[in-house]
């Protein structure tokens, strides 16, 4: 773990302030003064700020029901941050599985970078299920193409096979295992349809179970299931 990250996770300091403390020789690892924010430290090492021993906080894991017209950012932009909107302090948290401003539904937030990496790693193939409202009825040919994989503009490879479940002629559940930029909207554009409303209901084994604009901590079981050993990406031979 980087020393600056260690400070942020064991104090109320933000990253710039942690940098300043380290550079100004206020931080020791063991008995040695360390002045490089990027220096690597083991979580079991003794780290001191102004000779006060620091202790890492446990990692935090949240499920958020994102409303429309919010952004998956720690700060308000053109639209308000999802953290601001739901009333969750974003201190050191980051979003796992970003959604567009106009898309609603399930997003995860954590300060555990390794955990989020395992979920979003392209080889992990974590399934994500979306409820998709379409401009016009979907036909069997379009479903077949989506389930086989379609070639998105500007991409070298076709999308991975998707799963399509019909709810109504203009409403489907789409499950994909990738997270390309605007992927769902671009997939339906390929089959000559347009997404008019998009809502994510599920990531891996975790389903959305709260009112819009609310959040809760993930259970320990949910945290572990999302990165279960059997589902982790395998090293390519």
N, C-alpha and C positions, 0 to 999 in steps of 0.2 A: 504494500500500500504506500502511496506517496505521502511524504511527511505533511504537506499542506492539507491533504485529504484527512489524514489522521487528526490534525488540529480541528478541522471543521466538524468532524464527527464526534469529537470529544469536548467541544466548547460551543459557544454560540457565535463564534467568529465566522464571517463569510470568507470566501477564497482570497480576495485582495488583502483583507486584514491579516489573514493567516500568513500570506506571503511577507507582509511587512514585519510581522513578529519574527519570522524565521531569518530574514535578511538582516534584521537589527540585532541578531545574536541573543535572542531571548529564549531560544529553544535548545534543549539538550536531549540527546538520545543516549541513555545511560549517563556517562560522565562527560561525553563529548558534545561540544557546541556544534550544531549543524546549521549551515547557512544556505543550503540549497533546498528550495521548496519541493523539487522533484526527487529528492533523496528517498530511497526505498526503506521502509521500516516494517518489521514484522509486528503483527497485532499484539504479540506477547512481550515486545520490548517495552522498557520503561521510558516514557517520553515526558519531559517536564517543560512547562511554560512558566517562566519567572520562578523556577525552582518548585513549582507546584506540580505534583504527579497527576497526569491526565488519565482518564479512563474512557474507553470507547463506549458510546451509546449502542444499544442493540439496533440492528437495522430495522427500518420501518417499511411496511408494505400496505398499500391502500388500493381499494377499488373505488372508482369514481363513476357516477352516472353523468356524463357530460351533456350539458344542454347545447342547443344550436346557438350560433353566433358567439362562440367562445373559441379561444385558441389554446392549443396544447403547449403553452409557454409559461415560464415562471413569472413573466411580467406582462402587464397589459400592453397591447399593441393597438392595431386598428379596432380589434374587438377585445373585450376583457379576457384576462387569463382564466382558464378553467379553475385554477386554484382560488383566485379571487372570488369567482362566482359561487363556488360551493363552500367557501369559508375554511379552506385548508391552508395552513401556513406552509409555503413552499420551501422553507429553509432546507437547503441541500437536497431536496427531492427532484427527481426528473420523471418525465412521462415515459412509460413503456407502451409502445403501440399508439403513436399519434393519430389523431383524426383531423380531417379538414374542419374549418370553422363552421360550415353548415351541416356537418355530420354529427349525429347524436349517439349516445350509448356508452359502452364500457371502455374505460381506459384504466390502466394500472399506473401507480406511482410508487417510487421507492428511492432509497438512497444507497441501495446495494447494487453496484455496477456489475458485478459478476453475475448476479441473478438475472438482471435485465438482459445481459449479453446472451445468456443461455436461451432465454425466451425468444429473442429477436434474431439470433444467429440464423443465416439462410439455410444451414443444414439441419436445423432443429425441426423444421416443418411443423411448427405449432399451428394448429387449425384455428381460424377466426371465422365466426359466423355472423353474417349481416342480413338484416331484413331490408329488402330493396323494393322500393316503389318505382314502377316504370311508367314511361310516357305512353306506351302502347303495349298490347298483349304480346307475350313472348311465345314463340312457336317452337316446335320440336327440333327444327334444324338449328336454331340458336342454342337451345339447351345442349344438343349434341356437341356443338363446337366448343362451348364453354367447358363442358366436362372433359373434353379431350385436350384443351389448351388452345389459346388464341395468340396470334402474333400482334403484340402492341407496337404502335408506332414508336420508332426510336430505340427499340429493344432488340438485342441480338438473338435471344431465345424466346420461344413461346412460353406462355404462362404454364405453370404446373396444372395438372388436371384438377378441376373444381368439382364440387358437389352442388347440384341445383335441386331444390325442393319447391314445388309449386304450392303457393298458398291460395292465390287467385290468379286470374289471367294476367293481371298487371302487378302482381306482388309475389316475390320469391324469397326463399332463404338461400343465400349463397355462402358456401364454406370454401375458403381458400387457405393455402399454407404459406403464402408469400406476403410481402408488404411493400410492393413497388409503389411509386408515386402515383396517387390518384388511381390505384389499380382497378378498383371495382367499376368506377365510372368509365375508365378507358376500355375495360373488357366489354361492357355493354355497348359502347360506341362501335366496337368492332363488329358486333352482330346487329348494327343498325337500330339500336334502341337508346333511350336516354334515361338516366337515373334522375328521378325528381325528388326522391327522399331516401336517405341512407341512415341506417341505425345498426350499430354493432351490438349483438346480444351475448356473445360468448367469446372468450379467449381460452383455448385449451379446455380444461375441465371446469373452468370458472364461469358461471352464468350471472348475468345482471339480475339483481334481486332487490333493487331499491328504487325509490322515486327519483325522477329527474332532478338534478341539482343537489344531490346528496352524496355522501361518501361514507365508507366504513373501513376499518382495518381488515385485512385478509386474515383468515384463521391460519394457524400453523399448518394444518392439513392442506389448505389451498396453496400456501406458499411452497410446500414441499412437492405437491402434485404437479405444479407448473414446471418444475425442473426435475421431475423424477428421473432417476438414472437410466431407466429403459428408454426414455424419450430424448435423451441428450444427443446432440450431434455426434456422429461417429467420425473418427479421423479417416481421411481418404488414404487409401493404400497407394 
